[in-house]
Amino acid sequence: MILTTMSMSKEVAKSIEDFRAKVAETAEGIVFRVFPNKIIELTSLIESTNAEDSPYQISQATASTDTTIYPPPSSIEANGPSSNKRKRNEDGSAAPAHLNETVNARYPELVHANKSISKLHETIKSECAQLSDSCDKVKLWVNLTMPKIEDGDNFGVQIQEEVLSELLRSQESAYNIRDGARQHHLARAKICSKLIKYPHIEDYTLGLKEHDEKQFFFTRQNLIDIRNVYAVLTDILHKNIAKIRAPKGNNGAGLY
């Protein structure tokens, strides 16, 4: 039986090495520049939220929450005579409903979303996307620096695995914080639907105001949480950078 040895061509091997070098350069740039700068940037933003005119101040909720129940738009003028039958396309399939279409709504009145909170959520979502993307790039670098699997001298690999776990936890935190906007809109929609259905019950009006106040508090707390994630990542990466770069090096220094 003849065994053939497969190997990459020199051109492909050179391309792979260039790719690994670029990954390492990008990741170390994130570790030593992006992460520390994000700590400073977010700390400054968090401190600015203490100002009375800050958009993150809970006091902004009173002015931004509109509990008014508005009459429905003129559906007859916009969509023609009202009909219980849903419009259909030429092929017989149901036509998609348009945004704020109230022709077949049981309670067609409107309650507007809180635009101020939506703007704050856009900032939080952007920060979460940046955190998740940075963690992806650093994770790839750490994985590519792992040595081949073999017996003995694996303490450096254990440190790399711990770092990877922390990066994964950080990404999951970003995903959870990012999901806050969706949860906010769903919860607010339920309160608004009750407000439209029972406008005479004052507690639904107060409940909507309290909900929006909580969102102003949460968005500021989200900034603190994201800043803290950057701080923890920076700490563990900087303390263990030697083992991340060369896991099979001197084992005299342990984790932290």
C-alpha positions in Angstrom: 0.0 0.0 0.0 1.5 3.3 -1.1 0.8 6.3 1.2 0.8 9.7 -0.4 1.6 12.8 1.6 -0.6 15.8 0.9 0.7 19.3 1.5 -0.1 22.9 0.6 1.7 24.6 -2.3 4.2 27.3 -1.4 1.9 30.0 -2.7 -1.1 28.8 -0.6 1.1 28.4 2.5 2.4 31.9 2.0 -1.2 33.3 1.7 -2.2 31.5 4.8 0.8 32.9 6.7 -0.1 36.4 5.5 -3.6 35.9 6.6 -2.5 34.7 10.1 -0.2 37.7 10.3 -3.0 40.1 9.4 -5.3 38.5 11.9 -2.7 38.9 14.7 -2.0 42.5 13.7 -5.7 43.3 13.8 -6.4 41.5 17.0 -3.4 43.1 18.9 -4.5 46.5 17.6 -7.9 45.8 19.2 -6.4 44.6 22.4 -3.9 47.5 22.9 -5.8 50.4 21.2 -9.5 49.8 20.6 -10.3 48.2 24.0 -8.5 50.8 26.2 -9.9 53.7 24.1 -13.4 52.3 24.4 -13.0 52.2 28.2 -12.0 55.9 28.2 -14.7 56.9 25.6 -17.6 55.1 27.4 -16.4 56.4 30.8 -16.6 59.9 29.5 -20.1 59.3 28.0 -21.3 57.8 31.3 -20.0 60.8 33.3 -21.8 63.1 30.9 -25.1 61.4 31.7 -25.1 63.1 35.1 -25.8 66.5 33.4 -29.4 67.7 33.6 -29.7 68.1 29.8 -28.3 64.6 29.1 -30.6 62.5 26.9 -30.0 59.6 29.3 -31.5 61.5 32.3 -34.6 59.9 33.7 -36.1 63.4 33.9 -36.3 63.4 30.1 -38.9 60.7 30.3 -41.6 63.0 31.4 -41.3 65.2 28.4 -40.7 62.4 25.9 -43.6 60.0 26.9 -46.7 60.8 24.9 -49.7 59.0 26.5 -52.2 60.7 24.1 -54.5 58.3 22.2 -54.7 59.7 18.7 -57.6 59.0 16.3 -56.9 56.6 13.5 -55.8 58.0 10.1 -58.5 58.4 7.5 -58.4 54.8 6.1 -61.3 55.5 3.8 -59.4 58.3 2.0 -56.1 56.4 1.9 -57.3 52.9 1.1 -60.7 53.3 -0.3 -64.0 52.0 1.3 -63.5 49.8 4.3 -63.8 46.1 3.7 -63.5 43.0 5.9 -61.8 41.2 3.1 -58.1 41.5 2.9 -56.7 42.7 -0.4 -55.1 40.0 -2.6 -52.5 40.0 -5.3 -53.2 38.9 -8.9 -52.1 35.4 -8.1 -54.5 35.1 -5.3 -52.0 35.5 -2.4 -52.8 37.9 0.4 -51.2 41.3 0.0 -49.0 42.4 2.8 -50.4 44.8 5.3 -48.9 48.3 5.3 -47.4 50.0 8.4 -50.0 51.6 10.6 -52.8 50.2 8.4 -56.0 50.3 10.5 -58.7 49.2 8.1 -59.3 45.9 9.8 -58.0 46.8 13.3 -60.4 46.3 16.2 -59.0 49.3 18.0 -57.5 51.6 15.3 -56.5 54.4 17.6 -52.8 55.3 17.8 -50.2 55.7 20.5 -46.9 57.0 19.3 -43.5 55.4 20.1 -41.0 57.2 22.3 -38.6 58.6 19.8 -36.1 59.7 22.5 -35.7 56.1 23.7 -35.4 54.8 20.2 -32.4 57.1 19.6 -30.7 55.9 22.8 -31.3 52.3 21.7 -29.6 53.1 18.4 -26.5 54.1 20.3 -26.6 51.0 22.5 -27.1 48.7 19.4 -24.1 50.3 17.7 -21.9 49.7 20.8 -23.0 46.1 21.0 -22.2 45.5 17.4 -18.7 47.0 17.8 -18.1 44.9 20.9 -19.3 41.7 19.3 -17.2 42.3 16.1 -14.1 43.0 18.2 -14.5 39.9 20.2 -14.8 37.8 17.0 -11.5 39.1 15.7 -9.7 38.5 19.0 -11.2 35.1 19.3 -9.9 34.1 15.9 -6.4 35.3 16.8 -6.4 33.3 20.0 -7.6 30.2 18.3 -4.9 30.5 15.6 -2.1 30.9 18.2 -3.1 27.6 19.9 -0.4 24.9 19.4 -1.1 21.4 18.1 -2.7 19.0 20.5 -0.1 17.0 22.5 0.6 15.7 26.0 2.3 17.9 28.6 3.1 21.6 28.8 -0.5 22.6 28.3 -0.8 25.3 31.0 -0.6 28.1 28.3 -3.4 26.4 26.3 -5.5 26.4 29.5 -5.0 30.2 29.8 -6.0 30.6 26.1 -9.1 28.6 26.7 -10.0 30.7 29.7 -9.5 33.9 27.6 -11.7 32.4 24.8 -14.4 31.7 27.4 -14.3 35.3 28.6 -14.5 36.6 25.0 -17.5 34.3 24.4 -19.2 35.6 27.6 -18.6 39.1 26.5 -20.2 38.5 23.1 -23.2 36.9 24.8 -23.5 40.0 27.0 -23.5 42.2 23.9 -26.3 40.0 22.3 -28.4 40.2 25.5 -28.0 44.0 25.8 -28.7 44.4 22.0 -32.0 42.4 22.5 -33.2 45.1 25.0 -34.6 47.2 22.2 -36.9 44.4 21.0 -38.0 43.6 24.5 -38.8 47.3 25.1 -41.0 47.6 22.0 -42.9 44.4 22.7 -43.5 45.4 26.4 -44.5 48.9 25.5 -46.9 47.7 22.8 -48.8 45.6 25.3 -49.2 48.6 27.6 -50.3 50.8 24.7 -52.8 48.3 23.6 -54.3 48.3 27.1 -54.3 52.1 27.1 -56.2 52.2 23.9 -58.7 49.6 25.0 -59.2 51.0 28.5 -58.4 54.8 28.3 -60.4 55.4 31.4 -58.0 53.4 33.6 -55.3 55.8 34.8 -52.9 53.0 35.9 -52.2 52.1 32.2 -51.2 55.7 31.6 -49.0 55.7 34.7 -47.7 52.3 33.7 -46.5 53.6 30.3 -44.7 56.5 32.0 -43.0 54.2 34.4 -42.0 51.9 31.6 -40.3 54.7 29.7 -38.6 55.9 32.9 -37.2 52.4 33.4 -35.8 52.4 29.8 -33.9 55.7 30.4 -32.4 54.0 33.5 -31.6 50.8 31.6 -29.9 52.5 28.7 -27.5 54.3 31.0 -26.9 51.0 32.8 -26.2 49.3 29.5 -23.4 51.8 28.8 -21.9 50.9 32.2 -22.2 47.2 31.5 -20.5 47.5 28.1 -17.7 49.7 29.6 -17.2 47.1 32.3 -17.0 44.3 29.7 -14.2 46.2 27.9 -12.4 46.7 31.2 -12.5 43.0 32.2 -11.4 41.9 28.7 -8.6 44.4 28.6 -7.4 43.3 32.1 -7.3 39.6 31.3 -5.8 40.0 27.9 -3.0 42.3 29.0 -2.1 40.2 32.0 -1.9 37.1 29.9 -0.6 38.4 26.6 2.6 36.5 26.8 0.8 33.2 27.2 -1.6 34.1 24.4 1.1 34.8 22.0 3.3 31.8 23.0 1.3 29.3 25.0 4.3 26.8 25.0 6.7 29.3 26.5 7.9 29.5 30.1 5.3 28.2 32.5 6.7 30.0 35.5 4.0 32.7 35.4 0.4 31.5 35.8 -3.0 33.0 35.0 -3.1 36.6 36.3 
